[in-house]
Amino acid sequence: MNKIVLSLLLLLAFANSNAQIVKPVKWTSKVEKVSDTEFNLVMQGKIDAEWHLYSQYTPQADLGAALPAEFKFENPKGNYELVGKVKESPYKKQYSEVFEIDEYYFENKVTFTQKVKIINAKLTSIKAKIDYQVCKTTCINDDMKFTFAIPVTENTVDPTTTTATIDTIKTVSVADTTTVKKEETPVTTAAPEKEKDRGLLTIFFLAFLGGFAALLTPCVFPMIPMTVSFFTKQSKNPGQGKRNAILYGISIIAIYVVLGLAITGIFGADALNALSTNPWFNVLFFLLLVVFAVSFLGAFEIMLPNSWANKVDRQADRGGIVGILFMALALAIVSFSCTGPIVGTLLVESASKGGIAPIVGMLGFSTALALPFMLFAMFPSWMHSLPKSGGWLNTVKVSLGFLELALAFKFLSNADLVLQLHLLEREVFLAIWIAIFGAWALYLFGKIMTPHDSPLAYISVGRLSLGLLVLAFTIYMIPGLFGAPLKLISAFPPPQTYSESPTGFFGNTGSPTANHEGLPDGAEVGPHGITVFTDYDKGLAYAKTVNKPVMLDFTGFACVNCRKMENNVWSDEKVLKVLKNDVVLISLYVDDKRELPKSEQTVSKETGNEITTIGDKWTEFIITKYQTNTQPFYVLIDLKEQKLNAPISYTPNIDEYLAWLEGGISKFKK
């Protein structure tokens, strides 16, 4: 009886351990007949809730972002041709603050379709494979094999449907394998879905602030009392004046929203998004913003032809709804020298988000611009609370010029990153921003004058306060030159790895690829200066020489939460002290695509997986040793390779993570 109970317990334990192997995507496949010689190979995935599978077109994957899906079709030569690229169902887009790029992904379900033309009439099947990454709080690099049964090429034969058998065996690349590469620009993919509501709300809010800034420029602010006075005096009664003012505000909003609609309609939502990742358009955006900035700084004014304003002004005299509409259009034309650069910047920024973002951006901008005209017309007594026009309006305009100039270099940085020119690395970018914001601070303190500035008898409290804020921000950026992370602006400068000194001028930050003298054999400088091994055997051998426990860090170059753990948890003073002094850290990258030496390439006796890359090796290791396939995954082991405590996964709570570390180390010391 005891033996039976023991057997049942062992069986349950085995079942529980294997339950950790996660398969968030369930695949099926089918063949759709197009003609006697052409077929669609359809791969459909059902994605578990809260998981994301990344598109084959996720940009800048070589910079450390999420891994795109990749497709391989075996032995096409002499058998069949691939017609075009793999088509995708609509994907979503979201900005990654960790990798500082947009990422494209699928939720709930995905469909990939590859059209093929049969050359060999005797061909009965086509084998294909997809390599993909799927993430939630952890990430999984997985693959799937499909065998598509090709129907007999006769008109009487109907399309067939097959279900793919779940097969995780990894295959060695063969000479005739055709790969759809991740760098290729999508041609036939469906248009991406609009961003999440919170993303559009952010765009609306920022555009609203832009409209408010435009309101405080010399071209617009003085027109508020003039326009409100016109409506109150020309209307037969106060009620009519208020109605006309409301129509005027709605007309302003309509004009700018139509502009957003035109931009989206002309280029298309997906084309706008594609342009945002194109290096040459990023250079063009850079040049445009520099022109806008120089205009705001007073070098020249960007103006529409005077004839336009005169014609529109004559139409405004017609009165009625049509006249009010032309009055709003006249405002847009006359104030263009101030609003044009802001509108242009907003359109560039919102266009880079794709979807309906330009429309939402123009709605936010025009709402802020129109509201004061409506409100002051409805409540004329408020006019007395408005500050008088003066030199402060030009101060606002020049300040916007400095902001435009700083933003311009973000677009130039995007182009440099994509082309990998290393002309605008992190230190150069930060030096430029420090110079721009430093000059802005000097301007606010009255040490620099622009062409349209009036002599300053004194500095107002508001200007002084803004100057101190800009100066503080300038000083904050200076340590970034020496390796400080600068988390407040992490989305703007290039990442630390894209710099002249990836480990900082004093070697304080570290990167997984940086090597330094004086380190143990096989060790590298890792995040925050931690000594890290990427080879299991060398790390274990070193641990034995220094008599310290080993922390295995199963990670990935494209693992978002791995980076979050390193940036937010490992950086804690107490945790960092433990990782540097009390353990030997071995980081094993499961998505390392470098091939193993031929002598080390093998087939697993336990799982049947073919081990051809370094990532395959560590994937096989985590599955067979710890019965899981997720990252991040942390294991504390002793010198006999036995677990000191239960492994953990993504643990953003610093105290919990530290307690786990100290618990395992204390057991090792016993």
C-alpha positions in Angstrom: 0.0 0.0 0.0 2.8 2.4 0.9 4.4 1.7 -2.5 1.2 2.6 -4.3 0.8 5.8 -2.4 4.5 6.7 -3.0 4.0 6.0 -6.7 0.9 8.2 -6.9 2.8 11.0 -5.1 5.7 10.7 -7.6 3.3 10.7 -10.5 1.6 13.9 -9.2 4.9 15.6 -8.6 5.9 14.7 -12.2 2.6 16.0 -13.5 3.0 19.2 -11.6 6.5 19.8 -12.8 5.5 19.3 -16.4 2.5 21.6 -16.0 5.0 24.5 -16.1 5.7 23.9 -19.8 3.6 26.7 -21.3 2.0 26.6 -24.7 0.1 29.9 -25.0 -0.6 29.5 -28.8 -2.6 26.6 -30.2 -2.0 26.2 -34.0 -4.1 24.8 -36.8 -3.5 25.0 -40.5 -5.4 24.5 -43.8 -4.9 24.7 -47.5 -7.1 26.9 -49.7 -7.3 26.3 -53.4 -6.9 29.4 -55.6 -6.5 27.7 -59.0 -5.2 24.4 -60.3 -1.6 25.4 -59.5 -2.0 28.1 -56.8 -2.9 27.5 -53.2 -3.0 29.5 -49.9 -1.1 27.9 -47.0 -3.0 29.2 -43.9 -1.6 29.1 -40.4 -4.0 30.1 -37.7 -3.0 30.6 -34.0 -5.3 30.9 -31.0 -3.5 33.0 -28.4 -4.3 32.6 -24.7 -5.7 35.7 -22.9 -3.1 38.4 -22.0 -0.4 36.9 -24.2 1.1 38.8 -27.2 2.6 37.1 -30.3 4.8 39.5 -32.3 4.4 40.3 -35.9 7.1 39.5 -38.6 7.3 43.2 -39.2 8.1 44.4 -35.6 10.8 47.1 -36.4 14.4 47.4 -35.2 14.5 43.8 -33.8 18.2 43.9 -34.2 18.4 46.6 -31.5 17.1 44.2 -28.8 13.3 44.5 -29.1 10.7 41.7 -29.3 11.6 38.9 -31.8 9.5 39.0 -35.0 7.9 35.9 -36.4 10.0 34.2 -39.0 8.8 31.6 -41.6 10.7 28.9 -43.4 9.4 26.8 -46.3 11.3 23.7 -47.0 12.6 22.6 -50.5 10.8 25.1 -52.7 13.4 24.8 -55.5 11.9 22.9 -58.4 8.7 22.1 -56.4 6.9 25.4 -55.9 7.3 29.2 -55.8 6.4 31.6 -53.0 4.0 34.2 -54.4 4.7 37.4 -52.5 5.2 37.6 -48.8 3.4 36.1 -45.9 0.2 38.0 -45.2 -0.9 38.7 -41.7 -4.2 39.5 -40.0 -4.3 43.0 -38.5 -1.8 43.6 -35.7 -1.7 46.1 -32.9 1.0 48.6 -32.1 2.3 49.8 -28.8 5.4 51.8 -27.7 7.9 49.8 -25.6 9.5 52.1 -23.0 12.1 49.3 -22.3 13.4 49.1 -25.9 12.2 52.6 -26.9 10.5 51.6 -30.1 7.1 50.6 -31.3 6.3 46.9 -31.3 3.7 45.1 -33.4 1.8 42.2 -31.9 -1.3 40.1 -32.0 -3.9 39.3 -29.3 -6.3 36.4 -29.0 -5.8 35.1 -32.5 -3.6 35.5 -35.6 -3.7 34.3 -39.2 -0.7 34.0 -41.5 -1.2 33.2 -45.2 1.4 32.3 -47.8 0.4 31.9 -51.4 2.3 29.3 -53.4 2.4 28.3 -57.1 3.0 24.5 -57.7 5.7 23.7 -60.2 6.1 20.0 -59.6 2.8 18.3 -60.4 3.8 15.3 -58.3 4.2 17.4 -55.1 1.9 16.1 -52.4 2.9 18.2 -49.4 4.8 21.3 -48.3 6.5 21.6 -45.0 6.8 24.9 -43.2 8.0 26.2 -39.9 7.3 29.4 -37.9 9.7 30.7 -35.2 8.0 33.2 -32.9 8.0 34.9 -29.6 5.0 35.2 -27.3 5.0 37.3 -24.1 3.0 38.1 -21.0 4.7 38.6 -17.7 7.2 36.1 -19.1 8.4 35.5 -22.6 8.6 32.2 -24.6 10.5 31.6 -27.8 8.8 28.8 -29.6 8.3 27.3 -33.0 5.7 25.3 -34.9 6.0 22.9 -37.8 3.2 22.5 -40.4 2.8 19.9 -43.1 0.3 21.1 -45.8 -1.3 18.4 -47.9 -1.5 19.6 -51.5 -4.7 18.4 -53.3 -4.5 16.8 -56.7 -4.5 19.7 -59.1 -7.8 19.0 -60.8 -10.8 21.3 -61.0 -13.0 18.8 -59.3 -10.9 18.7 -56.2 -12.0 20.9 -53.3 -9.7 22.6 -50.9 -8.6 20.5 -48.0 -8.2 21.3 -44.4 -5.6 19.7 -42.1 -4.8 20.2 -38.5 -1.2 20.7 -37.6 0.2 18.3 -35.0 1.9 20.1 -32.1 5.6 19.5 -32.7 8.3 21.5 -31.0 11.3 19.7 -32.6 13.7 22.3 -33.9 15.1 21.8 -37.4 18.5 22.4 -38.9 18.4 25.0 -41.7 18.8 23.4 -45.1 20.2 24.9 -48.3 16.9 25.1 -50.1 15.0 26.7 -47.3 13.4 30.0 -48.1 13.1 32.5 -45.2 10.9 35.6 -45.0 13.4 37.9 -43.3 12.4 40.3 -40.6 14.0 43.3 -42.2 11.7 43.3 -45.3 9.1 46.0 -45.5 5.5 44.8 -45.3 3.8 45.0 -48.7 0.7 42.9 -48.5 0.1 42.9 -44.7 -3.2 44.2 -43.5 -3.4 47.7 -42.0 -2.6 47.8 -38.3 -5.3 48.4 -35.8 -5.5 51.8 -34.0 -3.6 52.2 -30.8 -5.1 51.5 -27.5 -7.5 54.1 -26.1 -5.0 55.3 -23.6 -2.5 56.0 -26.4 -5.0 58.1 -28.2 -5.9 60.0 -25.0 -2.2 60.7 -24.5 -2.1 62.2 -28.1 -5.2 64.2 -27.5 -3.8 65.6 -24.2 -0.4 66.5 -25.7 -2.1 68.1 -28.7 -4.4 70.0 -26.3 -1.3 71.4 -24.6 0.1 72.3 -28.0 -3.1 74.2 -28.8 -2.8 76.0 -25.5 0.8 76.9 -26.3 -0.3 78.2 -29.7 -2.9 80.3 -27.9 -0.2 82.1 -26.0 1.8 83.2 -29.1 1.9 86.8 -30.5 -0.2 85.8 -33.5 -3.2 84.4 -31.6 -3.5 85.8 -28.1 -4.2 89.4 -29.2 -7.0 88.2 -31.4 -9.0 86.9 -28.5 -10.3 90.3 -27.3 -10.7 91.5 -30.9 -12.8 88.5 -32.0 -14.9 88.4 -28.8 -15.6 92.2 -29.1 -16.7 91.7 -32.7 -19.2 89.1 -31.8 -20.6 91.0 -28.9 -21.0 94.3 -30.8 -22.2 93.0 -34.1 -24.8 90.7 -32.7 -28.4 91.9 -32.2 -28.5 90.5 -28.7 -26.2 88.7 -26.2 -27.8 85.3 -27.0 -27.0 85.7 -30.7 -23.4 86.7 -29.9 -22.9 83.6 -27.8 -24.4 81.4 -30.5 -22.1 82.9 -33.1 -19.1 82.5 -30.9 -19.9 78.8 -30.3 -20.3 78.4 -34.1 -16.9 80.2 -34.6 -15.2 77.8 -32.1 -16.8 74.7 -33.8 -15.6 76.0 -37.2 -12.0 76.3 -35.9 -12.3 72.7 -34.6 -13.8 71.5 -38.0 -11.0 73.2 -40.0 -8.2 71.4 -38.1 -10.0 68.1 -37.9 -10.5 68.2 -41.7 -6.7 68.7 -41.9 -6.1 65.6 -39.8 -8.6 63.7 -42.0 -6.8 64.8 -45.1 -3.4 63.7 -43.9 -4.8 60.3 -42.9 -6.7 60.0 -46.1 -3.9 61.0 -48.4 -1.2 58.8 -46.8 -3.4 56.0 -45.3 -3.2 54.9 -41.6 -0.7 52.1 -42.3 1.5 54.2 -44.6 1.9 56.8 -41.9 3.1 54.2 -39.5 5.5 52.7 -42.1 6.9 56.2 -42.7 7.6 56.6 -39.0 10.1 53.7 -39.1 11.6 54.8 -42.4 15.0 56.5 -41.8 14.8 58.9 -44.7 11.4 60.2 -43.6 12.8 60.6 -40.1 15.6 62.8 -41.6 12.9 64.8 -43.4 10.9 65.2 -40.2 14.2 66.4 -38.5 14.7 69.0 -41.2 11.1 70.2 -41.0 11.3 70.6 -37.2 14.6 72.5 -37.5 13.0 74.9 -39.9 10.0 75.4 -37.5 12.3 75.9 -34.6 14.5 78.5 -36.4 11.3 80.3 -37.3 10.1 80.4 -33.7 13.6 81.7 -32.6 13.0 84.7 -34.9 15.2 84.1 -37.9 12.1 84.4 -40.3 8.4 83.8 -40.3 6.6 81.0 -42.1 3.6 82.7 -43.7 0.9 81.7 -46.2 0.4 84.1 -49.2 -1.4 87.4 -48.2 -3.7 86.9 -51.1 -5.2 83.9 -49.4 -6.0 85.9 -46.3 -7.5 88.7 -48.3 -9.8 86.4 -50.2 -11.0 84.6 -47.1 -11.5 87.9 -45.3 -13.8 89.1 -48.0 -15.8 86.0 -47.7 -16.1 86.5 -43.9 -18.0 89.7 -44.6 -20.9 87.8 -46.0 -22.2 87.1 -42.5 -24.2 84.1 -41.3 -22.9 80.6 -40.8 -20.8 80.8 -44.0 -19.2 84.1 -42.9 -18.4 82.7 -39.5 -16.7 79.6 -41.1 -14.6 81.9 -43.2 -13.7 84.0 -40.1 -12.3 80.8 -38.6 -10.4 80.0 -41.7 -9.0 83.6 -41.7 -7.8 83.0 -38.1 -6.0 79.8 -39.2 -4.3 81.6 -42.2 -3.3 84.8 -40.4 -1.9 83.0 -37.3 -0.1 80.4 -39.4 3.3 81.9 -38.7 2.8 80.9 -35.0 0.5 77.9 -35.3 2.0 76.3 -38.4 5.2 75.0 -36.7 3.1 73.6 -33.8 0.6 72.0 -36.1 3.4 70.6 -38.2 5.1 69.1 -35.2 1.9 67.6 -33.9 1.1 66.0 -37.3 4.6 64.6 -37.6 4.4 63.1 -34.1 0.8 61.8 -34.4 1.5 60.5 -37.9 4.3 58.4 -36.5 1.7 56.7 -34.3 -0.4 55.6 -37.2 -4.2 55.0 -37.3 -6.5 57.9 -36.5 -3.8 59.6 -34.4 -3.6 62.7 -36.7 -7.3 63.2 -36.5 -7.2 62.9 -32.7 -4.2 65.2 -32.5 -5.9 67.9 -34.5 -9.1 67.6 -32.4 -7.1 68.2 -29.3 -5.1 71.1 -30.7 -8.2 72.9 -32.2 -10.2 72.3 -29.0 -7.7 74.2 -26.9 -7.5 76.9 -29.6 -11.2 77.3 -29.9 -12.3 77.1 -26.2 -11.1 80.6 -25.1 -12.9 82.3 -28.0 -16.2 80.6 -27.1 -15.9 81.0 -23.3 -14.9 84.7 -23.4 -17.8 85.4 -25.8 -20.2 83.7 -23.5 -18.8 85.4 -20.4 -17.4 88.8 -21.6 -16.6 89.9 -18.0 -13.8 87.3 -17.9 -11.9 89.5 -20.4 -10.7 91.7 -17.6 -8.8 88.8 -16.1 -6.7 88.3 -19.3 -3.1 89.5 -19.0 -2.1 92.3 -21.4 -0.1 91.5 -24.5 3.6 92.2 -24.3 7.1 90.8 -24.5 6.0 87.6 -22.6 4.2 86.4 -25.8 7.5 86.3 -27.7 9.1 84.5 -24.7 6.5 81.8 -25.2 7.2 81.6 -28.9 11.0 81.4 -28.4 10.6 78.7 -25.7 8.6 76.7 -28.2 11.4 77.1 -30.6 13.9 75.5 -28.2 11.5 72.6 -27.6 11.0 72.1 -31.3 14.8 72.0 -31.8 15.3 69.4 -29.1 12.5 67.2 -30.4 13.9 67.4 -33.9 17.0 65.5 -32.8 14.8 62.6 -31.6 13.9 62.0 -35.3 17.5 62.2 -36.4 18.4 59.7 -33.7 15.7 57.3 -35.0 17.2 57.4 -38.5 20.7 56.9 -37.1 19.6 53.9 -35.0 17.9 52.2 -37.9 20.8 52.7 -40.3 23.3 51.9 -37.5 25.6 54.8 -38.5 26.7 55.5 -34.9 26.9 59.2 -35.8 24.4 60.3 -33.1 25.2 58.0 -30.2 23.9 58.5 -26.7 26.7 60.9 -25.5 26.4 63.1 -28.6 22.6 63.2 -28.4 22.7 64.2 -24.7 25.4 66.8 -25.3 23.2 68.4 -28.0 20.2 68.4 -25.6 22.3 69.8 -22.7 23.4 72.6 -25.1 19.8 73.3 -26.2 18.2 73.3 -22.8 21.2 75.2 -21.3 20.8 77.9 -24.0 17.1 78.0 -23.2 17.8 78.5 -19.5 20.2 81.4 -20.3 17.5 83.0 -22.5 15.0 82.8 -19.7 17.5 84.4 -17.3 17.9 87.3 -19.9 21.5 86.4 -20.8 20.6 85.7 -24.5 18.3 87.9 -26.7 16.5 87.0 -29.9 15.7 89.4 -32.8 12.1 90.2 -31.6 12.8 90.5 -27.8 12.3 93.7 -26.0 14.9 95.0 -23.5 14.4 93.4 -20.0 14.2 95.7 -17.1 13.6 92.8 -14.8 12.7 89.1 -14.9 9.2 88.1 -13.9 8.6 85.5 -11.2 7.0 83.2 -13.8 10.0 83.5 -16.2 12.4 83.0 -13.3 10.6 79.9 -12.2 10.6 78.4 -15.6 14.3 79.2 -16.0 15.1 77.4 -12.8 13.1 74.4 -13.9 14.9 74.3 -17.3 18.3 74.7 -15.6 17.6 71.9 -13.2 16.6 69.6 -16.1 19.8 70.6 -17.9 21.9 69.7 -14.8 19.9 66.4 -14.5 21.0 65.3 -18.0 24.8 65.9 -17.4 25.4 62.6 -15.4 23.9 60.8 -18.4 27.2 61.5 -20.2 28.9 59.3 -17.7 26.5 56.4 -17.7 23.5 57.5 -15.6 20.2 55.9 -16.8 18.2 59.1 -16.9 14.9 57.3 -16.4 12.8 60.6 -16.7 13.7 60.8 -20.5 14.5 57.2 -21.2 12.2 57.2 -24.3 14.2 60.0 -26.0 18.0 59.4 -26.1 19.5 56.3 -27.7 19.9 53.3 -25.3 23.1 52.9 -23.2 24.3 50.1 -25.5 24.3 52.5 -28.4 27.1 54.8 -27.2 30.8 55.5 -27.3 31.1 53.9 -23.8 28.5 51.2 -23.3 29.7 50.8 -19.6 29.8 54.6 -18.9 32.9 56.7 -18.7 33.7 55.1 -15.4 32.4 51.6 -16.2 29.4 51.9 -13.9 26.5 50.8 -16.0 27.7 47.8 -17.9 26.4 45.9 -20.9 26.2 42.2 -21.4 28.8 42.3 -24.3 31.4 44.5 -22.7 34.7 42.7 -21.8 37.2 44.1 -19.3 40.6 43.0 -18.1 40.9 41.5 -14.7 37.7 39.5 -14.9 37.6 35.7 -14.5 37.9 33.6 -17.6 34.6 33.7 -19.5 33.2 36.5 -17.5 31.8 39.8 -18.7 30.6 43.1 -17.2 26.8 42.8 -17.0 24.1 45.3 -16.0 25.1 47.7 -13.2 28.7 46.4 -13.3 27.8 42.9 -12.1 30.3 40.2 -13.1 28.3 37.8 -15.2 29.1 34.5 -17.0 27.2 33.4 -20.2 28.7 30.0 -20.2 27.3 27.5 -17.6 30.5 25.4 -17.2 32.8 28.3 -16.8 30.5 30.0 -14.3 30.1 26.9 -12.3 33.9 26.3 -12.2 34.5 29.8 -11.0 31.8 29.4 -8.3 33.7 26.4 -7.0 36.9 28.3 -6.7 35.3 31.2 -4.7 32.9 28.9 -2.8 29.7 30.9 -3.7 26.3 29.8 -4.8 25.2 30.2 -8.4 22.3 32.2 -9.6 21.1 31.0 -13.0 19.4 33.8 -15.0 17.4 32.3 -17.9 16.9 35.4 -20.0 16.7 36.7 -23.6 17.9 39.6 -25.6 14.2 40.3 -26.5 12.7 39.7 -23.1 11.0 42.9 -21.9 10.4 41.8 -18.3 14.0 40.6 -18.1 15.1 44.1 -18.8 12.5 45.5 -16.3 14.0 43.2 -13.6 17.5 44.4 -14.4 16.5 48.1 -14.5 14.2 48.2 -11.6 15.0 45.4 -9.2 18.7 44.6 -9.8 19.5 48.3 -9.6 18.3 48.4 -5.9 21.2 49.0 -3.6 20.6 46.0 -1.4 19.9 43.6 -4.3 22.9 44.9 -6.3 25.2 44.3 -3.3 24.1 40.6 -3.1 24.4 40.1 -6.9 27.9 41.6 -6.9 29.3 40.0 -3.8 27.3 36.9 -2.6 26.5 34.9 -5.8 28.0 34.0 -9.1 25.6 35.1 -11.8 25.3 33.0 -14.9 23.0 34.5 -17.6 21.8 32.1 -20.3 20.2 33.7 -23.3 17.6 31.4 -24.8 17.2 33.5 -27.9 20.9 33.6 -28.9 20.8 32.7 -32.6 24.6 32.2 -32.9 25.3 28.7 -34.2 27.1 26.2 -32.0 30.3 24.6 -33.3 29.5 21.6 -35.4 31.0 19.3 -32.8 28.4 20.6 -30.3 25.3 20.4 -32.5 23.3 17.4 -31.5 19.8 15.9 -31.1 18.4 15.7 -27.6 17.9 12.1 -26.4 15.1 13.3 -24.0 13.0 15.6 -26.2 14.3 14.9 -29.7 15.0 18.6 -30.3 17.9 19.4 -32.6 20.4 21.6 -30.8 22.0 23.9 -33.4 22.3 27.3 -31.7 23.4 28.7 -28.3 19.8 29.6 -27.6 18.7 26.0 -28.5 21.2 24.7 -26.0 19.9 26.8 -23.1 16.2 26.3 -24.1 16.8 22.6 -23.9 18.6 23.0 -20.6 15.8 24.9 -18.9 13.1 22.5 -20.2 14.8 19.3 -19.3 16.3 20.5 -16.0 13.6 22.8 -14.6 10.5 21.8 -16.6 9.7 25.3 -17.8 10.2 27.4 -21.0 9.5 30.9 -19.7 11.8 33.9 -19.1 12.8 35.5 -16.9 13.5 32.5 -14.7 15.9 32.6 -11.7 17.4 29.5 -10.0 19.8 29.5 -7.0 21.9 26.3 -7.0 24.8 25.0 -4.8 28.1 23.7 -6.1 26.6 20.3 -6.7 24.0 21.9 -9.0 21.1 21.3 -6.6 18.4 23.9 -6.0 18.8 25.9 -2.8 15.1 27.0 -2.8 12.2 27.2 -5.2 13.0 29.0 -8.5 11.1 32.2 -9.2 10.1 34.1 -12.3 9.2 37.7 -12.9 9.2 39.3 -9.4 9.0 43.1 -9.6 8.7 43.5 -5.8 12.2 44.3 -4.6 11.7 43.1 -1.0 10.3 39.7 -2.2 13.1 39.2 -4.6 15.7 40.1 -2.0 14.1 37.7 0.5 14.3 35.0 -2.1 18.0 35.7 -2.7 18.9 35.8 1.0 16.9 32.7 1.7 18.9 30.6 -0.8 22.2 32.1 0.2 21.6 31.4 3.9 20.8 27.8 3.1 24.1 27.5 1.1 26.1 28.7 4.0 24.6 26.1 6.3 
